[in-house]
Amino acid sequence: MPNNVTREEFDARVGVLEREVDGEIIVTRHILEQTRRNGEDLAAVKTQLDRVETRLGGVETKVDTLTRDLPKIVADAMRDVLRERDDKA
């Protein structure tokens, strides 16, 4: 059922639609700008996290090596101490 719309009503409705579209464009541009900024921030955080992980990997390797070598280090030190004690006696 067609409605007869006056030119003024039609222009008013088109004006409302144009403003809504303009508002949507502004919102979309804002979202895109925020997405770009967040993407750059996330990339910077990821780079820093990669550096930290690399450093922690080195520390983990050192701790693993120390854990593996510690019994031998203690045994060698005790042998030296006991040898010195026996030499003095």
Z-matrix of the N, CA and C atoms (Angstrom, degrees):
N
C 1 1.424
C 2 1.533 1 108.60
N 3 1.318 2 116.66 1 104.17
C 4 1.463 3 119.18 2 -177.60
C 5 1.518 4 111.66 3 -70.53
N 6 1.318 5 113.64 4 141.85
C 7 1.461 6 120.62 5 175.17
C 8 1.514 7 107.86 6 -100.58
N 9 1.280 8 115.79 7 137.02
C 10 1.456 9 119.07 8 173.39
C 11 1.517 10 107.76 9 -83.47
N 12 1.326 11 114.94 10 120.18
C 13 1.456 12 120.59 11 -177.62
C 14 1.513 13 107.58 12 -115.56
N 15 1.308 14 114.56 13 136.06
C 16 1.463 15 117.92 14 178.39
C 17 1.517 16 109.11 15 -75.30
N 18 1.282 17 114.98 16 162.64
C 19 1.469 18 120.69 17 179.04
C 20 1.527 19 110.63 18 -59.81
N 21 1.317 20 117.24 19 -39.02
C 22 1.453 21 121.63 20 -179.96
C 23 1.537 22 111.00 21 -64.96
N 24 1.339 23 116.77 22 -42.97
C 25 1.470 24 119.97 23 177.88
C 26 1.520 25 110.75 24 -64.52
N 27 1.328 26 114.83 25 -42.68
C 28 1.465 27 119.34 26 179.06
C 29 1.524 28 110.22 27 -60.79
N 30 1.324 29 117.69 28 -47.43
C 31 1.465 30 121.51 29 179.60
C 32 1.536 31 110.86 30 -61.66
N 33 1.331 32 116.83 31 -37.81
C 34 1.458 33 120.70 32 179.56
C 35 1.530 34 110.18 33 -66.38
N 36 1.327 35 116.38 34 -43.51
C 37 1.465 36 119.82 35 179.35
C 38 1.537 37 111.37 36 -65.71
N 39 1.306 38 116.53 37 -41.23
C 40 1.462 39 120.33 38 177.59
C 41 1.527 40 109.69 39 -64.19
N 42 1.323 41 117.12 40 -38.89
C 43 1.465 42 121.28 41 177.98
C 44 1.527 43 111.42 42 -61.35
N 45 1.329 44 116.50 43 -42.38
C 46 1.466 45 120.89 44 177.98
C 47 1.523 46 109.63 45 -62.48
N 48 1.317 47 117.12 46 -46.13
C 49 1.463 48 120.90 47 179.19
C 50 1.523 49 111.66 48 -61.74
N 51 1.319 50 117.38 49 -41.96
C 52 1.471 51 120.68 50 179.32
C 53 1.526 52 110.63 51 -62.23
N 54 1.344 53 116.76 52 -41.59
C 55 1.469 54 119.41 53 178.93
C 56 1.533 55 111.13 54 -66.15
N 57 1.325 56 116.75 55 -38.06
C 58 1.453 57 119.92 56 177.41
C 59 1.528 58 110.79 57 -63.91
N 60 1.327 59 116.27 58 -42.67
C 61 1.468 60 120.33 59 178.73
C 62 1.525 61 109.74 60 -64.02
N 63 1.322 62 117.09 61 -43.53
C 64 1.470 63 120.48 62 177.90
C 65 1.531 64 110.51 63 -60.00
N 66 1.326 65 116.84 64 -41.51
C 67 1.459 66 120.53 65 177.99
C 68 1.518 67 111.39 66 -63.58
N 69 1.328 68 116.73 67 -41.79
C 70 1.462 69 120.51 68 177.95
C 71 1.528 70 111.05 69 -63.32
N 72 1.313 71 116.89 70 -38.80
C 73 1.471 72 121.04 71 178.59
C 74 1.527 73 109.83 72 -63.44
N 75 1.314 74 116.95 73 -43.49
C 76 1.471 75 120.64 74 179.54
C 77 1.525 76 110.23 75 -62.87
N 78 1.328 77 116.59 76 -45.01
C 79 1.469 78 120.28 77 -180.00
C 80 1.524 79 110.03 78 -62.98
N 81 1.328 80 117.44 79 -43.86
C 82 1.460 81 121.42 80 -179.65
C 83 1.521 82 110.85 81 -62.27
N 84 1.317 83 117.11 82 -43.84
C 85 1.473 84 120.27 83 177.94
C 86 1.520 85 110.86 84 -61.60
N 87 1.328 86 116.52 85 -41.51
C 88 1.466 87 120.43 86 178.95
C 89 1.533 88 110.51 87 -62.19
N 90 1.322 89 116.51 88 -45.03
C 91 1.463 90 120.62 89 179.61
C 92 1.522 91 110.34 90 -62.27
N 93 1.320 92 117.57 91 -43.10
C 94 1.470 93 120.59 92 178.70
C 95 1.523 94 111.45 93 -62.45
N 96 1.324 95 116.82 94 -41.16
C 97 1.468 96 120.63 95 178.73
C 98 1.526 97 110.57 96 -63.51
N 99 1.324 98 116.79 97 -44.16
C 100 1.461 99 120.39 98 179.25
C 101 1.526 100 111.15 99 -65.40
N 102 1.324 101 116.20 100 -37.48
C 103 1.459 102 120.45 101 178.17
C 104 1.518 103 110.51 102 -63.51
N 105 1.317 104 117.19 103 -43.37
C 106 1.473 105 120.42 104 177.79
C 107 1.529 106 110.70 105 -61.79
N 108 1.316 107 116.10 106 -46.53
C 109 1.475 108 119.59 107 179.57
C 110 1.517 109 111.05 108 -60.97
N 111 1.319 110 116.02 109 -46.72
C 112 1.463 111 119.74 110 -179.90
C 113 1.516 112 110.63 111 -62.86
N 114 1.322 113 117.06 112 -38.39
C 115 1.458 114 120.62 113 178.02
C 116 1.512 115 111.44 114 -61.76
N 117 1.331 116 116.49 115 -42.67
C 118 1.466 117 120.18 116 177.94
C 119 1.522 118 110.88 117 -65.50
N 120 1.332 119 116.73 118 -42.04
C 121 1.467 120 120.69 119 178.18
C 122 1.525 121 110.81 120 -63.27
N 123 1.316 122 116.55 121 -43.47
C 124 1.461 123 120.05 122 179.43
C 125 1.527 124 111.42 123 -63.77
N 126 1.330 125 116.59 124 -38.02
C 127 1.464 126 119.48 125 178.01
C 128 1.528 127 110.27 126 -64.12
N 129 1.334 128 117.15 127 -40.71
C 130 1.466 129 120.79 128 178.55
C 131 1.526 130 110.56 129 -64.64
N 132 1.320 131 117.20 130 -43.26
C 133 1.462 132 121.00 131 179.11
C 134 1.527 133 110.17 132 -63.52
N 135 1.323 134 116.44 133 -41.83
C 136 1.469 135 119.94 134 179.69
C 137 1.523 136 110.82 135 -62.78
N 138 1.325 137 117.36 136 -40.78
C 139 1.464 138 120.83 137 178.27
C 140 1.526 139 110.39 138 -61.40
N 141 1.326 140 116.61 139 -45.43
C 142 1.465 141 119.92 140 179.21
C 143 1.523 142 111.06 141 -65.38
N 144 1.313 143 117.36 142 -39.59
C 145 1.457 144 120.79 143 178.73
C 146 1.524 145 110.89 144 -64.17
N 147 1.322 146 116.77 145 -39.30
C 148 1.467 147 119.93 146 176.68
C 149 1.521 148 111.08 147 -60.63
N 150 1.329 149 116.54 148 -40.22
C 151 1.471 150 120.10 149 177.88
C 152 1.528 151 111.15 150 -63.65
N 153 1.320 152 115.96 151 -44.10
C 154 1.468 153 120.36 152 179.82
C 155 1.530 154 109.96 153 -63.20
N 156 1.326 155 116.41 154 -43.32
C 157 1.464 156 119.56 155 179.09
C 158 1.522 157 111.32 156 -62.30
N 159 1.318 158 116.84 157 -37.84
C 160 1.466 159 120.30 158 177.53
C 161 1.522 160 110.41 159 -63.05
N 162 1.333 161 116.18 160 -45.41
C 163 1.468 162 119.89 161 178.84
C 164 1.523 163 110.92 162 -63.07
N 165 1.320 164 116.54 163 -43.71
C 166 1.462 165 119.63 164 -179.81
C 167 1.523 166 110.98 165 -65.33
N 168 1.316 167 117.04 166 -32.68
C 169 1.460 168 120.32 167 176.43
C 170 1.516 169 110.98 168 -62.19
N 171 1.344 170 116.57 169 -39.66
C 172 1.461 171 120.80 170 176.86
C 173 1.513 172 111.76 171 -65.77
N 174 1.329 173 116.18 172 -41.43
C 175 1.472 174 120.60 173 178.51
C 176 1.525 175 109.74 174 -64.87
N 177 1.319 176 116.31 175 -42.73
C 178 1.467 177 120.41 176 179.77
C 179 1.528 178 110.57 177 -60.50
N 180 1.324 179 116.49 178 -41.00
C 181 1.467 180 120.39 179 178.12
C 182 1.527 181 110.72 180 -62.68
N 183 1.333 182 116.83 181 -42.79
C 184 1.462 183 120.66 182 179.47
C 185 1.529 184 111.08 183 -64.02
N 186 1.334 185 116.95 184 -42.32
C 187 1.462 186 120.59 185 179.38
C 188 1.530 187 109.76 186 -64.87
N 189 1.322 188 116.45 187 -42.65
C 190 1.477 189 119.49 188 178.26
C 191 1.528 190 110.74 189 -61.07
N 192 1.329 191 116.16 190 -42.56
C 193 1.463 192 120.26 191 179.07
C 194 1.528 193 110.57 192 -64.20
N 195 1.318 194 116.85 193 -44.30
C 196 1.460 195 120.68 194 178.76
C 197 1.531 196 110.77 195 -62.26
N 198 1.322 197 116.33 196 -43.93
C 199 1.469 198 120.15 197 178.30
C 200 1.526 199 110.87 198 -59.34
N 201 1.301 200 116.60 199 -40.97
C 202 1.463 201 120.79 200 179.47
C 203 1.529 202 111.49 201 -68.95
N 204 1.349 203 116.94 202 -40.60
C 205 1.464 204 121.16 203 -173.29
C 206 1.529 205 114.05 204 -89.42
N 207 1.316 206 118.90 205 -15.90
C 208 1.461 207 121.63 206 -173.84
C 209 1.530 208 113.54 207 -58.35
N 210 1.316 209 120.04 208 -44.99
C 211 1.471 210 117.68 209 179.06
C 212 1.537 211 112.56 210 -57.98
N 213 1.310 212 117.86 211 -40.32
C 214 1.464 213 120.91 212 178.81
C 215 1.528 214 110.72 213 -67.10
N 216 1.326 215 117.23 214 -40.06
C 217 1.462 216 121.22 215 179.21
C 218 1.529 217 109.96 216 -61.63
N 219 1.346 218 116.84 217 -46.61
C 220 1.470 219 121.33 218 179.93
C 221 1.529 220 110.07 219 -64.59
N 222 1.335 221 116.77 220 -43.62
C 223 1.473 222 120.41 221 -179.79
C 224 1.524 223 110.65 222 -61.69
N 225 1.323 224 117.94 223 -44.16
C 226 1.463 225 121.08 224 178.55
C 227 1.526 226 111.17 225 -62.22
N 228 1.324 227 116.84 226 -42.45
C 229 1.467 228 120.87 227 179.55
C 230 1.523 229 110.65 228 -64.37
N 231 1.324 230 117.32 229 -42.71
C 232 1.463 231 120.41 230 178.99
C 233 1.533 232 110.90 231 -65.09
N 234 1.322 233 117.59 232 -40.25
C 235 1.465 234 119.50 233 177.55
C 236 1.518 235 110.60 234 -61.05
N 237 1.340 236 116.24 235 -42.64
C 238 1.469 237 120.22 236 178.80
C 239 1.524 238 110.73 237 -62.45
N 240 1.316 239 117.36 238 -44.92
C 241 1.463 240 121.41 239 -179.44
C 242 1.534 241 109.97 240 -63.07
N 243 1.321 242 117.34 241 -46.52
C 244 1.452 243 120.69 242 -179.96
C 245 1.531 244 111.74 243 -65.19
N 246 1.319 245 116.11 244 -38.14
C 247 1.476 246 119.67 245 178.44
C 248 1.531 247 109.69 246 -63.96
N 249 1.343 248 117.20 247 -44.56
C 250 1.458 249 120.96 248 177.93
C 251 1.516 250 111.01 249 -61.46
N 252 1.315 251 117.11 250 -41.13
C 253 1.474 252 121.59 251 179.64
C 254 1.533 253 110.16 252 -64.48
N 255 1.332 254 115.80 253 -43.05
C 256 1.464 255 119.77 254 -179.45
C 257 1.533 256 110.99 255 -67.45
N 258 1.346 257 117.20 256 -36.09
C 259 1.462 258 120.55 257 178.45
C 260 1.528 259 111.89 258 -66.67
N 261 1.315 260 117.75 259 -32.20
C 262 1.465 261 121.51 260 -179.84
C 263 1.525 262 110.78 261 -77.24
N 264 1.283 263 116.37 262 -28.12
C 265 1.470 264 119.87 263 -175.16
C 266 1.502 265 113.63 264 -77.70
